[in-house]
């Protein structure tokens, strides 16, 4: 029986030497849910673009105007950008842009998808905007918990809708 390696890489770049070694030794590699940029590694994941679109559509049904913040996942993880692309498809303006009804007042990547980092980012976005934020799109539930903690500290929890997934 031939072995296989299934990898859920925290960092798709850092794992590349190990993936190359496995492939050069005839071991098939499957990159699950995290892109590893090697044409010989099979990449299998969810439709993250669709997930981001669905997140944004759900949030826009609740709040379709005002200032919004996007708490993205880890910059080294392609899924963070796939999710954000789906949000744009749903009608959320891209980073640094606004529409007639929606203004992007904060957006940033979150190291390691860490809730504590997401909380710090949200605190900074709230401070920079004098708490004038009407909606938050968080790319996963754990980070959304950090966002809610930041909102709670300002008396805004339950007033500002927050998305998340996972």
Secondary structure, 3 states (H helix, E strand, C coil): CCCEEEECCCCCCCCHHHHHHHHHCCCEEEEECCCCCCCCCEEECCCHHHHHHHHHHHHHHHCCCEEEEEEECCCCCHHHHHHHHHHHHCCCCCCCCECCCEEEEEEEECHHHCHHHHHHHHHHHHHHCCCCCCEEEECCHHHHHHHHHHHHHCCCCCCCEEECCC
